[in-house]
Amino acid sequence: MGEVKEQILRTQEEVEKALRALENLAASAEETTASAQEVSSAIEEQTASIEELKRSADDLKGVVESLRNIVSRFKL
């Protein structure tokens, strides 16, 4: 009977060890997910900034074209 008890205890230890490893893996997965979400948010912010810069550049392009037309009237 002592051998059976020893085997049960070893099995319990192995199960507990496997559970700890799974808990560590789950924690790592959560950290990775959080990091990925942060990266995604940063990319979204950068995309919005780039779009705003493009709108500003387009506006400036329109101003430049208007100014060129006005200046062209005064050329000799």
Backbone as numpy.savetxt, mean C-alpha at the origin, in Angstrom:
# Nx Ny Nz CAx CAy CAz Cx Cy Cz
0.98 -48.24 30.30 0.16 -47.05 30.30 1.03 -45.79 30.30
2.22 -45.87 30.91 3.13 -44.72 30.96 3.56 -44.26 29.58
3.77 -45.22 28.68 4.17 -44.89 27.30 3.08 -44.12 26.57
1.86 -44.53 26.77 0.72 -43.88 26.12 0.60 -42.44 26.62
0.78 -42.27 27.93 0.70 -40.93 28.51 1.81 -40.03 27.95
3.01 -40.59 27.84 4.15 -39.85 27.27 3.86 -39.44 25.83
3.33 -40.36 25.08 3.00 -40.07 23.68 1.94 -38.98 23.59
0.95 -39.03 24.45 -0.10 -38.01 24.47 0.50 -36.65 24.82
1.39 -36.62 25.81 2.03 -35.36 26.20 2.89 -34.80 25.06
3.63 -35.67 24.39 4.45 -35.23 23.25 3.56 -34.68 22.13
2.46 -35.37 21.89 1.52 -34.92 20.85 0.94 -33.56 21.22
0.58 -33.39 22.50 0.05 -32.11 22.95 1.09 -31.00 22.76
2.33 -31.30 23.09 3.41 -30.31 22.92 3.57 -29.92 21.45
3.53 -30.93 20.60 3.67 -30.66 19.16 2.49 -29.83 18.64
1.30 -30.15 19.12 0.11 -29.39 18.71 0.24 -27.94 19.18
0.67 -27.76 20.44 0.84 -26.41 20.97 1.91 -25.65 20.20
2.97 -26.33 19.84 4.05 -25.72 19.06 3.52 -25.29 17.68
2.75 -26.17 17.06 2.16 -25.85 15.75 1.19 -24.67 15.87
0.42 -24.62 16.94 -0.52 -23.52 17.15 0.22 -22.19 17.33
1.31 -22.21 18.08 2.12 -20.99 18.25 2.68 -20.52 16.90
3.14 -21.48 16.11 3.66 -21.13 14.78 2.56 -20.52 13.92
1.36 -21.08 13.98 0.24 -20.54 13.21 -0.16 -19.15 13.70
-0.11 -18.95 15.02 -0.41 -17.62 15.57 0.61 -16.60 15.09
1.88 -17.00 15.07 2.93 -16.10 14.56 2.72 -15.80 13.08
2.34 -16.80 12.34 2.08 -16.63 10.91 0.90 -15.68 10.69
-0.15 -15.85 11.50 -1.32 -14.97 11.38 -0.94 -13.53 11.72
-0.12 -13.34 12.75 0.32 -12.00 13.12 1.14 -11.38 11.99
2.01 -12.17 11.38 2.81 -11.67 10.26 1.92 -11.29 9.07
0.92 -12.12 8.84 -0.01 -11.84 7.74 -0.78 -10.53 8.00
-1.18 -10.31 9.24 -1.87 -9.07 9.58 -0.97 -7.86 9.37
0.29 -7.97 9.78 1.24 -6.88 9.58 1.46 -6.61 8.10
1.58 -7.68 7.32 1.78 -7.52 5.88 0.57 -6.86 5.24
-0.62 -7.25 5.67 -1.84 -6.65 5.15 -1.90 -5.17 5.49
-1.56 -4.82 6.72 -1.56 -3.43 7.13 -0.56 -2.62 6.31
0.61 -3.18 6.08 1.62 -2.50 5.27 1.15 -2.32 3.83
0.52 -3.34 3.30 0.01 -3.25 1.93 -1.07 -2.18 1.82
-1.90 -2.07 2.85 -2.94 -1.04 2.84 -2.33 0.35 2.91
-1.26 0.50 3.70 -0.57 1.79 3.77 0.03 2.16 2.42
0.64 1.19 1.76 1.22 1.44 0.44 0.12 1.82 -0.55
-0.99 1.11 -0.49 -2.12 1.40 -1.38 -2.64 2.82 -1.15
-2.75 3.22 0.10 -3.22 4.57 0.42 -2.23 5.61 -0.11
-0.95 5.35 0.06 0.07 6.28 -0.42 0.01 6.41 -1.93
-0.20 5.31 -2.62 -0.30 5.33 -4.08 -1.52 6.14 -4.51
-2.64 5.95 -3.81 -3.85 6.71 -4.14 -3.60 8.21 -3.96
-2.93 8.59 -2.87 -2.62 9.99 -2.64 -1.70 10.54 -3.73
-0.70 9.77 -4.11 0.21 10.21 -5.17 -0.52 10.35 -6.49
-1.42 9.43 -6.78 -2.19 9.50 -8.01 -3.04 10.76 -8.03
-3.68 11.07 -6.90 -4.49 12.28 -6.82 -3.62 13.52 -7.01
-2.43 13.52 -6.43 -1.51 14.65 -6.59 -1.07 14.81 -8.04
-0.78 13.71 -8.69 -0.36 13.74 -10.09 -1.50 14.27 -10.96
-2.71 13.84 -10.68 -3.86 14.33 -11.45 -4.04 15.82 -11.26
-3.86 16.31 -10.04 -3.97 17.74 -9.76 -2.86 18.52 -10.49
-1.66 17.96 -10.48 -0.56 18.60 -11.22 -0.87 18.66 -12.71
-1.45 17.61 -13.26 -1.80 17.61 -14.68 -2.84 18.67 -14.98
-3.85 18.79 -14.11 -4.86 19.84 -14.31 -4.23 21.23 -14.28
-3.31 21.42 -13.33 -2.63 22.71 -13.23 -1.78 22.97 -14.47
-1.09 21.95 -14.95 -0.27 22.10 -16.16 -1.15 22.42 -17.36
-2.30 21.78 -17.47 -3.23 22.07 -18.56 -3.74 23.51 -18.49
-4.04 23.97 -17.26 -4.47 25.35 -17.08 -3.38 26.32 -17.51
-2.15 26.03 -17.09 -1.03 26.90 -17.47 -0.81 26.90 -18.98
-0.99 25.75 -19.58 -0.84 25.66 -21.04 -1.85 26.58 -21.72
-3.08 26.60 -21.20 -4.10 27.49 -21.76 -3.74 28.95 -21.58
-3.17 29.30 -20.42 -2.75 30.68 -20.18 -1.63 31.06 -21.14
-0.68 30.16 -21.33 0.44 30.42 -22.24 -0.07 30.65 -23.66
-0.99 29.83 -24.11 -1.54 30.00 -25.46 -2.25 31.34 -25.59
-3.00 31.73 -24.58 -3.68 33.03 -24.62 -2.67 34.16 -24.67
-1.64 34.07 -23.85 -0.62 35.11 -23.84 0.12 35.18 -25.17
0.39 34.03 -25.77 1.06 34.03 -27.09 0.19 34.73 -28.12
-1.10 34.47 -28.10 -2.01 35.13 -29.05 -2.00 36.64 -28.84
-2.01 37.06 -27.58 -2.01 38.50 -27.30 -0.70 39.13 -27.75
0.42 38.48 -27.43 1.74 39.01 -27.80 1.91 39.03 -29.30
1.37 38.05 -29.99 1.54 38.01 -31.45 0.90 39.22 -32.14
-0.05 39.84 -31.53 -0.68 41.05 -32.08 0.26 42.24 -32.11
1.24 42.22 -31.20 2.14 43.36 -31.08 3.46 43.19 -31.82
3.63 42.10 -32.52 4.87 41.89 -33.24 4.92 42.82 -34.45
6.12 43.25 -34.76 6.30 44.16 -35.90 6.52 43.39 -37.19
